[in-house]
Amino acid sequence: MKYRQLGTSDIRVSEVSLGCWTLGGLNWIEGHATGWANVDPYEIESAIKIGIDGGINHFDNADVYGNGDAERLLASCLQNIGIKSDSFIIASKVGHYKGTAAHAYEKIHIRRQCEQSLINLRREYLDIYYLHHADFGPNDRYLNDAAETMQALQTEGKIRLIGQSAYRSSHFKKSVPIIKPTVLQSWAHAMDTRFVERSSIVGQLLEKNDLSFIAFSPLNQGLLLDKFEPESPPVFELGDHRRNSPKFSKEALAGLAPQLNALKCRFGNSTLDLASVALRFVLNYNRIACVIPGFRNKRQVSCNLTTCDRELNKEDMAFIRDVFSKTNTKAATANKTNG
């Protein structure tokens, strides 16, 4: 396992880290499904141990994942394994769970959620604390409040680094100068590289401010593993956020099939081959600190760890970009449209 520095800080994270959204299980927020099906705490514990044995030192969590259940489960697993939590880089986020607050970025709510995350994780500090999105209310009413609170928490030693997660380039552009994060986070995978291209708005922000990018969904929720059949698309349980996602439709899966076949012909047709290629592809981009694929069992973590031995040269990278050129063109167009 190799480790990469976060911005100009002294924190280094494993190239392959673990995202903990799945740990929250099936879940709803304000009537919307936000969870994952088929989560077994015992399987999770075994998976975490495999990851630690493989050199993983960074876990990415959030208050909204199972409404705190994912944080509590991570803490329990580390305790059961017999390893001190402060030996690892643990991140959490605030923003998608507002409770009784008028807005999740009210000063007192950010503080309250930070304290609750510390209790859930059995920690005295968070290594990275993210604003989970960049919706700061009408006319960005809560933007300055959020910035002041995050910076105060950092000064007080409650958090080591400030992070900003967002889903539009314009949101990063707006928040970075005021929030002053060290780490940015959003999705990045072979089918959509809008945020990690060096010439993009976010790419330029990363360079200008000497920031690092942490990529979630590097396997595009398993789509890049060729695990879903177009003729029998998956049906997800109530409470699983994928239940009504169009990207798991018969049409979408059929459109993806020839692209996956092209990858299999060049790199190998096993799940291990596809996973390691997909993760290394993202890791080869400039300013990427790590990828944080989700997991539910030790097989998935073991599969992702094969990335450590995978290399992609310039020709390989160009081949993958060409395979997904149409989807990335659409992403680039959306990026410009969204600023």
C-alpha positions as a Markdown table, in Angstrom:
| # | Residue | x | y | z |
|---|---|---|---|---|
| 1 | Met | 0.0 | 0.0 | 0.0 |
| 2 | Lys | 1.2 | 3.5 | -0.8 |
| 3 | Tyr | 0.2 | 6.6 | 1.0 |
| 4 | Arg | -0.5 | 10.1 | -0.2 |
| 5 | Gln | -0.3 | 13.5 | 1.5 |
| 6 | Leu | -3.5 | 15.6 | 2.0 |
| 7 | Gly | -2.7 | 19.1 | 0.7 |
| 8 | Thr | 0.1 | 20.7 | 2.6 |
| 9 | Ser | -0.9 | 18.9 | 5.9 |
| 10 | Asp | 1.1 | 16.2 | 7.6 |
| 11 | Ile | -1.7 | 13.7 | 7.1 |
| 12 | Arg | -1.2 | 10.8 | 4.7 |
| 13 | Val | -3.9 | 8.4 | 3.6 |
| 14 | Ser | -3.8 | 5.0 | 1.9 |
| 15 | Glu | -4.4 | 5.2 | -1.8 |
| 16 | Val | -7.2 | 2.7 | -1.4 |
| 17 | Ser | -9.3 | 3.7 | 1.5 |
| 18 | Leu | -12.8 | 2.8 | 2.5 |
| 19 | Gly | -16.1 | 4.6 | 2.3 |
| 20 | Cys | -18.6 | 3.8 | 5.0 |
| 21 | Trp | -21.9 | 4.8 | 3.5 |
| 22 | Thr | -22.9 | 1.1 | 3.2 |
| 23 | Leu | -22.4 | 0.6 | 6.9 |
| 24 | Gly | -25.6 | 2.5 | 7.7 |
| 25 | Gly | -27.8 | -0.1 | 6.1 |
| 26 | Leu | -31.3 | 0.7 | 4.8 |
| 27 | Asn | -32.2 | 4.2 | 5.7 |
| 28 | Trp | -34.6 | 7.1 | 4.9 |
| 29 | Ile | -34.2 | 10.9 | 5.3 |
| 30 | Glu | -37.3 | 13.0 | 5.1 |
| 31 | Gly | -39.0 | 10.3 | 3.1 |
| 32 | His | -36.2 | 9.7 | 0.7 |
| 33 | Ala | -34.3 | 6.4 | 0.5 |
| 34 | Thr | -30.6 | 7.0 | 1.4 |
| 35 | Gly | -29.3 | 3.6 | 2.4 |
| 36 | Trp | -27.9 | 0.2 | 1.3 |
| 37 | Ala | -29.4 | -3.3 | 1.5 |
| 38 | Asn | -27.7 | -6.5 | 2.7 |
| 39 | Val | -25.4 | -5.1 | 5.4 |
| 40 | Asp | -24.2 | -7.6 | 8.0 |
| 41 | Pro | -22.2 | -6.2 | 10.9 |
| 42 | Tyr | -20.2 | -9.4 | 11.3 |
| 43 | Glu | -19.2 | -9.3 | 7.6 |
| 44 | Ile | -18.3 | -5.6 | 7.9 |
| 45 | Glu | -16.0 | -6.3 | 10.8 |
| 46 | Ser | -14.2 | -9.0 | 8.8 |
| 47 | Ala | -13.9 | -6.7 | 5.9 |
| 48 | Ile | -12.4 | -3.9 | 8.0 |
| 49 | Lys | -9.8 | -6.3 | 9.4 |
| 50 | Ile | -8.9 | -7.4 | 5.9 |
| 51 | Gly | -8.5 | -3.8 | 4.9 |
| 52 | Ile | -6.3 | -2.9 | 7.9 |
| 53 | Asp | -4.1 | -6.0 | 7.3 |
| 54 | Gly | -3.8 | -4.7 | 3.7 |
| 55 | Gly | -2.6 | -1.3 | 4.8 |
| 56 | Ile | -5.8 | 0.7 | 4.6 |
| 57 | Asn | -5.6 | 3.6 | 7.2 |
| 58 | His | -8.5 | 5.9 | 6.2 |
| 59 | Phe | -12.2 | 5.5 | 6.7 |
| 60 | Asp | -14.7 | 8.0 | 5.3 |
| 61 | Asn | -18.0 | 8.3 | 7.3 |
| 62 | Ala | -20.9 | 10.8 | 7.8 |
| 63 | Asp | -23.6 | 11.6 | 10.3 |
| 64 | Val | -26.3 | 10.8 | 7.7 |
| 65 | Tyr | -25.1 | 7.2 | 7.0 |
| 66 | Gly | -27.8 | 5.3 | 8.9 |
| 67 | Asn | -28.4 | 8.4 | 11.0 |
| 68 | Gly | -25.2 | 7.7 | 13.0 |
| 69 | Asp | -25.3 | 3.9 | 12.7 |
| 70 | Ala | -22.4 | 3.8 | 10.3 |
| 71 | Glu | -20.2 | 5.8 | 12.7 |
| 72 | Arg | -21.2 | 3.6 | 15.6 |
| 73 | Leu | -20.6 | 0.4 | 13.7 |
| 74 | Leu | -17.1 | 1.5 | 12.6 |
| 75 | Ala | -16.2 | 2.3 | 16.2 |
| 76 | Ser | -17.4 | -1.0 | 17.4 |
| 77 | Cys | -15.6 | -2.9 | 14.7 |
| 78 | Leu | -12.3 | -1.2 | 15.5 |
| 79 | Gln | -12.7 | -1.9 | 19.2 |
| 80 | Asn | -13.6 | -5.6 | 18.6 |
| 81 | Ile | -10.6 | -6.0 | 16.3 |
| 82 | Gly | -8.5 | -4.5 | 19.2 |
| 83 | Ile | -7.0 | -1.5 | 17.4 |
| 84 | Lys | -7.1 | 2.0 | 18.7 |
| 85 | Ser | -9.3 | 4.3 | 16.6 |
| 86 | Asp | -6.7 | 7.2 | 16.7 |
| 87 | Ser | -4.3 | 5.0 | 14.8 |
| 88 | Phe | -6.4 | 5.7 | 11.7 |
| 89 | Ile | -7.5 | 8.7 | 9.6 |
| 90 | Ile | -11.2 | 8.9 | 10.2 |
| 91 | Ala | -13.4 | 11.5 | 8.4 |
| 92 | Ser | -17.1 | 12.4 | 8.9 |
| 93 | Lys | -19.5 | 14.9 | 7.4 |
| 94 | Val | -22.3 | 17.2 | 8.3 |
| 95 | Gly | -25.0 | 18.6 | 6.0 |
| 96 | His | -27.6 | 16.0 | 4.9 |
| 97 | Tyr | -29.1 | 15.4 | 8.3 |
| 98 | Lys | -30.6 | 18.6 | 9.8 |
| 99 | Gly | -32.7 | 17.2 | 12.6 |
| 100 | Thr | -34.9 | 20.0 | 14.0 |
| 101 | Ala | -32.6 | 22.8 | 12.7 |
| 102 | Ala | -34.0 | 25.1 | 10.0 |
| 103 | His | -30.8 | 24.4 | 8.0 |
| 104 | Ala | -28.1 | 21.8 | 8.5 |
| 105 | Tyr | -25.4 | 24.6 | 8.4 |
| 106 | Glu | -26.7 | 26.6 | 11.3 |
| 107 | Lys | -23.7 | 27.2 | 13.6 |
| 108 | Ile | -25.1 | 25.3 | 16.6 |
| 109 | His | -26.2 | 22.4 | 14.4 |
| 110 | Ile | -22.7 | 21.9 | 12.9 |
| 111 | Arg | -21.3 | 21.9 | 16.4 |
| 112 | Arg | -23.9 | 19.6 | 17.7 |
| 113 | Gln | -23.4 | 17.1 | 14.9 |
| 114 | Cys | -19.6 | 17.3 | 15.3 |
| 115 | Glu | -19.9 | 16.4 | 19.0 |
| 116 | Gln | -22.3 | 13.6 | 18.2 |
| 117 | Ser | -20.0 | 12.2 | 15.5 |
| 118 | Leu | -17.2 | 12.2 | 18.1 |
| 119 | Ile | -19.4 | 10.3 | 20.5 |
| 120 | Asn | -20.4 | 7.8 | 17.9 |
| 121 | Leu | -16.9 | 7.2 | 16.7 |
| 122 | Arg | -15.5 | 7.2 | 20.3 |
| 123 | Arg | -12.9 | 9.9 | 19.3 |
| 124 | Glu | -11.7 | 13.2 | 20.7 |
| 125 | Tyr | -11.2 | 14.7 | 17.3 |
| 126 | Leu | -11.9 | 14.0 | 13.6 |
| 127 | Asp | -9.0 | 13.9 | 11.1 |
| 128 | Ile | -11.2 | 15.4 | 8.4 |
| 129 | Tyr | -14.6 | 17.0 | 8.8 |
| 130 | Tyr | -16.5 | 17.8 | 5.6 |
| 131 | Leu | -19.4 | 20.0 | 4.7 |
| 132 | His | -21.4 | 17.3 | 2.9 |
| 133 | His | -22.7 | 19.6 | 0.2 |
| 134 | Ala | -22.6 | 23.2 | -0.8 |
| 135 | Asp | -26.3 | 24.3 | -0.5 |
| 136 | Phe | -25.9 | 27.1 | 2.0 |
| 137 | Gly | -29.6 | 28.2 | 1.9 |
| 138 | Pro | -31.2 | 31.1 | 0.0 |
| 139 | Asn | -28.6 | 33.6 | -1.2 |
| 140 | Asp | -26.0 | 31.4 | 0.6 |
| 141 | Arg | -27.3 | 32.7 | 3.9 |
| 142 | Tyr | -25.3 | 30.1 | 6.0 |
| 143 | Leu | -22.1 | 30.1 | 4.0 |
| 144 | Asn | -20.1 | 32.4 | 6.3 |
| 145 | Asp | -21.6 | 30.8 | 9.4 |
| 146 | Ala | -20.5 | 27.4 | 8.2 |
| 147 | Ala | -17.0 | 28.7 | 7.4 |
| 148 | Glu | -16.6 | 30.4 | 10.8 |
| 149 | Thr | -17.8 | 27.3 | 12.6 |
| 150 | Met | -15.6 | 24.8 | 10.8 |
| 151 | Gln | -12.6 | 27.1 | 11.3 |
| 152 | Ala | -13.4 | 27.5 | 15.0 |
| 153 | Leu | -13.7 | 23.7 | 15.4 |
| 154 | Gln | -10.3 | 23.3 | 13.8 |
| 155 | Thr | -8.8 | 25.9 | 16.1 |
| 156 | Glu | -10.3 | 24.1 | 19.1 |
| 157 | Gly | -8.7 | 20.8 | 18.0 |
| 158 | Lys | -12.1 | 19.1 | 17.4 |
| 159 | Ile | -11.1 | 18.6 | 13.7 |
| 160 | Arg | -7.7 | 18.5 | 12.0 |
| 161 | Leu | -8.6 | 19.3 | 8.4 |
| 162 | Ile | -11.6 | 20.9 | 6.8 |
| 163 | Gly | -13.2 | 19.3 | 3.8 |
| 164 | Gln | -15.7 | 20.3 | 1.2 |
| 165 | Ser | -17.9 | 17.8 | -0.6 |
| 166 | Ala | -20.1 | 19.0 | -3.5 |
| 167 | Tyr | -21.8 | 17.8 | -6.6 |
| 168 | Arg | -21.3 | 20.8 | -9.0 |
| 169 | Ser | -18.2 | 22.7 | -10.1 |
| 170 | Ser | -19.9 | 26.0 | -9.4 |
| 171 | His | -20.5 | 24.9 | -5.8 |
| 172 | Phe | -16.8 | 24.2 | -5.3 |
| 173 | Lys | -15.9 | 27.5 | -6.9 |
| 174 | Lys | -18.2 | 29.3 | -4.6 |
| 175 | Ser | -17.2 | 27.6 | -1.3 |
| 176 | Val | -13.5 | 27.0 | -1.5 |
| 177 | Pro | -12.4 | 30.6 | -1.1 |
| 178 | Ile | -14.6 | 31.0 | 2.0 |
| 179 | Ile | -14.5 | 27.6 | 3.6 |
| 180 | Lys | -10.8 | 27.2 | 3.0 |
| 181 | Pro | -10.7 | 23.4 | 2.9 |
| 182 | Thr | -7.7 | 21.2 | 2.5 |
| 183 | Val | -9.6 | 18.4 | 0.9 |
| 184 | Leu | -12.3 | 18.3 | -1.8 |
| 185 | Gln | -14.6 | 15.3 | -2.3 |
| 186 | Ser | -17.0 | 14.2 | -5.0 |
| 187 | Trp | -17.4 | 11.3 | -7.4 |
| 188 | Ala | -14.8 | 10.3 | -10.0 |
| 189 | His | -14.8 | 7.2 | -12.1 |
| 190 | Ala | -14.0 | 6.1 | -15.7 |
| 191 | Met | -17.5 | 7.1 | -16.9 |
| 192 | Asp | -17.3 | 10.6 | -15.4 |
| 193 | Thr | -14.1 | 12.5 | -14.8 |
| 194 | Arg | -15.5 | 16.0 | -14.8 |
| 195 | Phe | -14.1 | 17.0 | -11.4 |
| 196 | Val | -10.6 | 15.6 | -11.8 |
| 197 | Glu | -9.5 | 16.8 | -15.2 |
| 198 | Arg | -6.6 | 19.2 | -14.7 |
| 199 | Ser | -8.2 | 21.8 | -17.1 |
| 200 | Ser | -11.6 | 21.7 | -15.3 |
| 201 | Ile | -12.9 | 24.3 | -12.8 |
| 202 | Val | -12.2 | 21.9 | -9.9 |
| 203 | Gly | -8.9 | 20.8 | -11.3 |
| 204 | Gln | -7.8 | 24.4 | -11.4 |
| 205 | Leu | -9.0 | 25.0 | -7.8 |
| 206 | Leu | -7.0 | 22.0 | -6.7 |
| 207 | Glu | -3.8 | 23.3 | -8.3 |
| 208 | Lys | -4.3 | 27.0 | -7.3 |
| 209 | Asn | -5.0 | 26.2 | -3.7 |
| 210 | Asp | -2.7 | 23.1 | -3.3 |
| 211 | Leu | -5.6 | 20.9 | -2.3 |
| 212 | Ser | -6.2 | 17.2 | -2.5 |
| 213 | Phe | -9.2 | 15.3 | -4.0 |
| 214 | Ile | -10.8 | 12.3 | -2.5 |
| 215 | Ala | -12.9 | 10.3 | -5.0 |
| 216 | Phe | -16.0 | 8.5 | -3.9 |
| 217 | Ser | -17.9 | 6.0 | -6.1 |
| 218 | Pro | -14.8 | 5.1 | -8.1 |
| 219 | Leu | -16.5 | 1.9 | -9.3 |
| 220 | Asn | -19.7 | 3.8 | -10.1 |
| 221 | Gln | -21.6 | 1.8 | -7.5 |
| 222 | Gly | -20.5 | -1.5 | -8.9 |
| 223 | Leu | -21.4 | -0.8 | -12.5 |
| 224 | Leu | -17.8 | -0.9 | -13.6 |
| 225 | Leu | -17.5 | -4.5 | -12.3 |
| 226 | Asp | -19.9 | -6.0 | -14.8 |
| 227 | Lys | -22.0 | -7.5 | -12.1 |
| 228 | Phe | -25.4 | -6.5 | -13.4 |
| 229 | Glu | -27.2 | -8.3 | -16.4 |
| 230 | Pro | -29.0 | -6.0 | -18.8 |
| 231 | Glu | -31.7 | -8.7 | -19.4 |
| 232 | Ser | -32.4 | -9.0 | -15.6 |
| 233 | Pro | -31.6 | -5.6 | -14.1 |
| 234 | Pro | -31.3 | -5.5 | -10.3 |
| 235 | Val | -34.3 | -4.8 | -8.0 |
| 236 | Phe | -33.3 | -3.1 | -4.8 |
| 237 | Glu | -35.1 | -3.0 | -1.5 |
| 238 | Leu | -37.1 | -0.2 | -0.1 |
| 239 | Gly | -34.7 | 2.1 | 1.7 |
| 240 | Asp | -31.9 | 1.4 | -0.8 |
| 241 | His | -31.1 | 4.6 | -2.7 |
| 242 | Arg | -30.4 | 2.7 | -5.9 |
| 243 | Arg | -34.0 | 1.5 | -6.1 |
| 244 | Asn | -35.2 | 4.1 | -8.6 |
| 245 | Ser | -31.8 | 5.0 | -10.2 |
| 246 | Pro | -32.0 | 5.1 | -14.0 |
| 247 | Lys | -28.4 | 3.9 | -14.3 |
| 248 | Phe | -29.4 | 0.4 | -13.2 |
| 249 | Ser | -32.1 | 0.2 | -15.9 |
| 250 | Lys | -32.1 | -2.4 | -18.7 |
| 251 | Glu | -31.3 | 0.3 | -21.2 |
| 252 | Ala | -28.4 | 1.8 | -19.3 |
| 253 | Leu | -26.9 | -1.6 | -18.6 |
| 254 | Ala | -27.2 | -2.6 | -22.2 |
| 255 | Gly | -25.4 | 0.6 | -23.3 |
| 256 | Leu | -22.6 | -0.1 | -20.8 |
| 257 | Ala | -22.1 | -3.7 | -21.8 |
| 258 | Pro | -19.9 | -3.1 | -24.9 |
| 259 | Gln | -17.7 | -0.7 | -23.0 |
| 260 | Leu | -17.1 | -3.3 | -20.3 |
| 261 | Asn | -16.4 | -5.9 | -22.9 |
| 262 | Ala | -13.7 | -3.6 | -24.3 |
| 263 | Leu | -12.1 | -3.4 | -20.9 |
| 264 | Lys | -12.2 | -7.1 | -20.3 |
| 265 | Cys | -10.6 | -7.8 | -23.7 |
| 266 | Arg | -7.6 | -5.6 | -22.8 |
| 267 | Phe | -7.2 | -6.0 | -19.0 |
| 268 | Gly | -8.8 | -9.4 | -18.1 |
| 269 | Asn | -12.4 | -10.4 | -17.4 |
| 270 | Ser | -12.3 | -11.1 | -13.6 |
| 271 | Thr | -13.9 | -8.8 | -11.0 |
| 272 | Leu | -10.4 | -8.3 | -9.6 |
| 273 | Asp | -9.1 | -7.1 | -13.0 |
| 274 | Leu | -12.0 | -4.7 | -13.5 |
| 275 | Ala | -11.9 | -3.3 | -10.0 |
| 276 | Ser | -8.1 | -2.8 | -10.0 |
| 277 | Val | -8.2 | -1.1 | -13.4 |
| 278 | Ala | -11.1 | 1.2 | -12.4 |
| 279 | Leu | -9.5 | 2.3 | -9.2 |
| 280 | Arg | -6.0 | 2.7 | -10.6 |
| 281 | Phe | -7.5 | 4.8 | -13.5 |
| 282 | Val | -8.8 | 7.4 | -10.9 |
| 283 | Leu | -5.7 | 7.2 | -8.8 |
| 284 | Asn | -3.6 | 8.2 | -11.9 |
| 285 | Tyr | -5.2 | 11.6 | -12.0 |
| 286 | Asn | -3.4 | 14.6 | -10.7 |
| 287 | Arg | -4.2 | 15.7 | -7.1 |
| 288 | Ile | -6.1 | 12.5 | -6.2 |
| 289 | Ala | -5.2 | 11.5 | -2.6 |
| 290 | Cys | -7.2 | 8.3 | -2.6 |
| 291 | Val | -10.3 | 6.4 | -3.7 |
| 292 | Ile | -13.0 | 5.4 | -1.2 |
| 293 | Pro | -15.0 | 2.5 | -2.6 |
| 294 | Gly | -17.8 | 1.3 | -0.4 |
| 295 | Phe | -17.8 | -2.3 | 1.0 |
| 296 | Arg | -20.1 | -4.8 | 2.6 |
| 297 | Asn | -17.8 | -7.9 | 2.9 |
| 298 | Lys | -14.2 | -9.0 | 3.0 |
| 299 | Arg | -14.4 | -10.2 | -0.6 |
| 300 | Gln | -15.1 | -6.7 | -1.8 |
| 301 | Val | -12.2 | -5.2 | 0.2 |
| 302 | Ser | -9.8 | -7.9 | -0.9 |
| 303 | Cys | -10.8 | -7.3 | -4.5 |
| 304 | Asn | -10.1 | -3.5 | -4.1 |
| 305 | Leu | -6.7 | -4.2 | -2.5 |
| 306 | Thr | -5.5 | -5.7 | -5.7 |
| 307 | Thr | -5.2 | -2.2 | -7.0 |
| 308 | Cys | -1.9 | -1.9 | -5.1 |
| 309 | Asp | -0.3 | -4.2 | -7.7 |
| 310 | Arg | -2.0 | -2.7 | -10.8 |
| 311 | Glu | -0.3 | -0.3 | -13.1 |
| 312 | Leu | -1.7 | 1.6 | -16.0 |
| 313 | Asn | 0.6 | 3.3 | -18.5 |
| 314 | Lys | -0.3 | 6.3 | -20.8 |
| 315 | Glu | -1.6 | 4.0 | -23.5 |
| 316 | Asp | -3.8 | 2.2 | -21.0 |
| 317 | Met | -5.2 | 5.5 | -19.7 |
| 318 | Ala | -5.9 | 6.7 | -23.2 |
| 319 | Phe | -7.6 | 3.5 | -24.1 |
| 320 | Ile | -10.0 | 3.7 | -21.1 |
| 321 | Arg | -10.7 | 7.4 | -21.8 |
| 322 | Asp | -11.5 | 6.5 | -25.4 |
| 323 | Val | -13.8 | 3.6 | -24.3 |
| 324 | Phe | -15.9 | 6.0 | -22.2 |
| 325 | Ser | -15.4 | 9.1 | -24.4 |
| 326 | Lys | -19.1 | 9.6 | -25.0 |
| 327 | Thr | -20.1 | 9.4 | -21.3 |
| 328 | Asn | -17.3 | 11.7 | -20.4 |
| 329 | Thr | -18.3 | 14.2 | -23.1 |
| 330 | Lys | -21.8 | 14.3 | -21.6 |
| 331 | Ala | -20.2 | 14.9 | -18.2 |
| 332 | Ala | -18.0 | 17.7 | -19.5 |
| 333 | Thr | -21.0 | 19.3 | -21.1 |
| 334 | Ala | -22.9 | 19.1 | -17.8 |
| 335 | Asn | -19.9 | 20.5 | -16.0 |
| 336 | Lys | -19.9 | 23.6 | -18.2 |
| 337 | Thr | -23.7 | 24.0 | -17.9 |
| 338 | Asn | -23.5 | 23.8 | -14.1 |
| 339 | Gly | -20.5 | 26.2 | -14.0 |
